[in-house]
Amino acid sequence: MKTKALLLSVIACLLPLTASADNHGDRLILTDVWVVVPKQGMEAQFEEAASAHMAYRAEQGESRSWEAYNAIIGDNVQAVMFRACCFDWPDQDAYVEAMDGSEIQAHWADNVHQYVDDYHHYIEEYDYENSYWPESDDRGPYFGVTTWTWKEGAGPGPEAARTKLSQVALENGWGEAGNEWLWHKRIGGPPKLMIVTGFESYADMAPPEQSFAEFLSEHMDEDEMNDLFTTFGSGFSSSEYTVWRLNENLSTPGD
C-alpha cells in the first residue's frame, strides 16, 4: 500500500473534535496511550526490561494488546509510546478494575520503573467520520503525527472548517488516490488535536505529487478554501510534528 502525507504541504491546519459517541458504526474509537521517557543513558536497559515485561503481560493473559513506538523525528526522540486500541468507556472501567493491584503492575514496578524518567497517560478518541483509514490496510512501520494545541476560547468556527475540508476530501476521492489520514483528539493534558499518516519508508514521506491545496482547488472555490484554512488555523496556539516507528520488540508478542 502506498501512503502519502495528507497535510504536510498545508501550513494552516485543524481544530479539536467535538464530543462524539464511543463508536463510529461498529468501530470502537478510544485508545489507551502511555508515553514513557527512559532515563538518559539507560535506554538499552529500559528496552531489555520492557521487552521482557511485555512478554510477561502476554503470559498473564492481559486482555489488551499493546503496540510500542519510538519517536525518531521530533523534540524528544527518547520517548516510547505504548498504545492499546480499541475500546469504549465501560471497557476502561473493567480494565482499570482488573489491573489495579495486579501482578502485571507489580512486575513493571519491580523490573522496568527503575529505568523510567517520566510518564504521561492519555486517552485518545478517533474521528473516523472525517478520516480515511480503512480497517484492512497494512500500514507503517513509520507514522507521522502532527499535533496542534488549542487556543483558549477558539469557538466553533475552526471545527466546522476542519469538518468541511475533510468531507470535501472524502467526497472527491483524496483517500482513494492513495492518501490516508486519521484524526484524533487527546483527552488529558492541554487540549490537542492530532492527525496521523502511515509511511512505508522515509522515501514515502515525500509530499504527494498533487498537494492537498491543489486537490481542493479542483473541487471548491479557491476563496472559500483559503477562508476555511484561515479559520481553522486561527484556533491553535502551536503545532509540532513527530515521526514514530513501530517497535515490535516492545509490543505485545504476537500469536
C-alpha positions in Angstrom: 0.0 0.0 0.0 1.3 3.4 -0.9 0.7 6.0 1.7 1.3 9.8 1.4 1.1 12.7 3.8 -2.3 14.5 3.9 -1.5 17.9 5.1 2.3 18.1 5.3 2.2 20.6 2.4 -0.6 22.6 4.0 0.6 25.1 6.7 -2.8 26.0 8.1 -4.5 23.2 10.0 -7.2 22.0 12.1 -9.1 22.2 15.4 -10.3 20.0 18.2 -13.0 17.4 17.7 -16.4 17.9 19.3 -17.6 15.3 21.7 -18.8 12.1 20.0 -20.2 8.7 20.7 -18.0 5.9 21.8 -18.0 4.2 18.3 -18.5 5.1 14.7 -20.6 2.4 13.2 -19.2 -0.7 14.8 -15.7 0.7 15.2 -14.7 1.4 18.8 -12.8 4.7 19.0 -10.9 5.0 22.2 -7.2 4.2 22.6 -5.2 3.9 25.9 -1.9 5.7 25.5 1.2 5.8 27.7 4.2 7.9 26.8 7.3 6.8 28.7 10.7 8.6 28.8 13.6 6.3 29.8 16.3 7.8 31.9 19.2 9.2 29.9 21.9 6.6 29.4 19.6 3.8 30.4 17.7 3.4 27.1 19.2 -0.1 26.5 18.4 -1.3 30.0 14.9 0.0 29.6 14.3 -1.7 26.3 15.6 -5.0 27.6 13.4 -4.8 30.8 10.3 -3.5 28.9 10.6 -6.3 26.3 10.6 -8.9 29.0 7.7 -7.2 30.7 5.6 -7.2 27.6 6.2 -10.9 27.2 5.1 -11.3 30.8 1.9 -9.4 30.2 1.1 -11.8 27.3 1.9 -14.8 29.5 -0.5 -13.5 32.2 -3.3 -13.2 29.6 -3.8 -9.5 29.7 -6.9 -8.5 27.8 -5.3 -5.7 25.8 -2.6 -5.9 23.2 -0.1 -3.0 23.1 1.8 -1.6 20.2 5.0 0.3 21.0 6.6 3.2 19.0 9.8 5.1 19.3 10.0 8.7 18.4 12.6 9.1 15.7 11.9 12.6 14.4 10.8 15.4 16.8 11.7 17.1 20.0 12.0 14.1 22.3 13.5 11.1 20.5 14.0 9.3 23.8 10.2 8.8 24.2 8.5 5.5 23.8 4.7 5.4 23.2 2.6 2.4 24.1 -0.9 2.2 22.5 -3.8 -0.2 23.1 -6.8 0.1 20.8 -9.8 0.0 20.7 -12.5 0.1 23.4 -15.3 2.2 24.9 -15.6 3.9 28.3 -17.2 0.9 30.1 -14.4 -1.2 28.8 -12.0 1.2 30.5 -13.7 0.8 33.9 -13.4 -3.0 33.6 -9.8 -2.8 32.6 -8.7 -0.5 35.4 -10.5 -2.7 37.9 -8.8 -5.8 36.6 -5.3 -4.2 36.6 -5.5 -2.4 39.9 -3.0 -4.1 42.3 -2.3 -6.9 39.7 0.8 -8.9 39.3 1.3 -7.2 36.0 1.5 -3.8 37.6 3.9 -5.2 40.2 6.1 -6.7 37.6 6.5 -3.4 35.8 7.3 -1.6 39.1 9.9 -4.2 40.1 11.6 -4.6 36.7 11.1 -1.5 34.5 10.2 1.5 36.6 13.8 2.0 37.7 14.8 2.9 34.2 12.0 5.4 33.6 12.4 9.2 34.0 8.8 10.3 33.2 5.3 9.1 32.4 2.4 10.6 30.5 -1.0 8.9 30.3 -3.8 9.8 27.9 -7.0 8.5 26.3 -7.3 9.3 22.6 -10.5 9.4 20.6 -10.6 8.7 16.9 -12.8 10.6 14.5 -13.4 8.0 11.7 -16.2 10.1 10.2 -13.8 12.7 9.0 -10.9 10.4 8.3 -9.9 7.9 5.6 -8.5 4.9 7.4 -9.6 1.6 6.0 -9.5 -1.2 8.6 -7.9 -3.8 6.4 -4.8 -1.8 5.3 -1.3 -2.7 6.5 0.5 0.5 7.4 3.8 1.6 8.7 6.2 1.0 10.2 6.5 4.8 10.3 3.8 7.1 11.4 3.8 10.9 11.1 1.8 12.7 13.7 1.0 16.4 13.6 -0.3 17.8 16.9 -2.0 21.1 17.4 -2.7 22.8 20.7 -6.0 24.6 21.1 -6.2 28.3 21.7 -8.4 29.1 24.7 -11.8 30.3 23.5 -11.3 29.4 19.9 -15.0 28.9 19.3 -16.8 26.5 16.9 -15.6 28.0 13.6 -12.3 26.1 13.3 -14.1 22.8 14.0 -16.6 23.5 11.3 -13.8 24.3 8.9 -12.0 21.1 9.7 -15.1 19.1 9.1 -15.8 20.8 5.8 -12.3 20.3 4.4 -12.3 16.7 5.5 -15.6 16.0 3.9 -14.6 17.6 0.6 -11.5 15.3 0.6 -13.7 12.2 1.3 -16.4 13.0 -1.2 -13.9 13.6 -4.0 -11.6 10.7 -3.7 -8.5 12.1 -1.9 -8.3 8.9 0.1 -8.8 6.6 -2.8 -5.9 8.4 -4.6 -3.5 6.9 -2.1 -3.8 9.3 0.8 -4.8 8.1 4.3 -5.4 10.1 7.4 -6.8 9.6 10.9 -8.0 12.5 13.1 -8.0 12.0 16.8 -8.2 14.2 19.9 -6.3 13.7 23.2 -8.1 13.5 26.5 -5.7 14.6 29.3 -3.3 17.5 29.5 -3.6 20.6 27.3 -6.4 20.1 24.7 -4.9 18.8 21.5 -5.9 17.6 18.1 -3.8 15.2 16.1 -3.7 13.7 12.6 -1.7 10.6 11.8 -0.5 9.2 8.4 1.4 5.9 7.8 4.6 5.6 5.8 6.4 2.5 4.4 9.8 4.3 4.4 11.5 7.6 4.5 11.0 7.9 0.8 7.3 7.5 1.3 7.3 10.7 3.5 7.8 12.9 0.4 4.8 15.2 -0.3 2.4 13.8 -2.9 2.7 15.0 -6.4 -0.5 16.9 -6.0 -0.7 18.9 -2.8 -3.9 18.9 -0.7 -4.5 22.6 -1.5 -4.2 21.8 -5.3 -6.6 19.0 -4.9 -9.1 21.1 -3.0 -8.9 23.9 -5.6 -10.3 21.5 -8.2 -13.4 20.8 -6.1 -14.3 24.1 -4.4 -14.0 27.8 -4.8 -10.5 29.0 -4.0 -11.5 31.9 -1.9 -13.7 29.6 0.2 -10.8 27.1 0.6 -8.5 29.9 1.8 -11.1 31.2 4.2 -11.5 27.7 5.7 -7.8 27.3 6.1 -7.5 30.7 7.8 -10.5 29.9 10.1 -9.3 26.7 11.4 -5.7 27.7 11.6 -6.7 30.6 13.9 -7.8 28.1 16.6 -4.3 26.9 17.5 -1.5 28.4 19.6 1.2 26.0 18.4 1.9 22.8 16.4 4.5 20.1 16.3 5.4 17.1 14.1 6.8 13.8 15.2 7.6 10.6 13.4 7.1 7.4 15.3 8.5 4.0 14.3 6.8 0.7 15.4 8.9 -1.2 17.8 7.8 -4.8 17.7 10.3 -5.8 20.4 8.4 -3.6 22.9 4.9 -4.6 21.6 2.8 -7.4 22.9 4.2 -10.5 21.3 2.0 -11.9 18.5 0.5 -15.3 18.4 
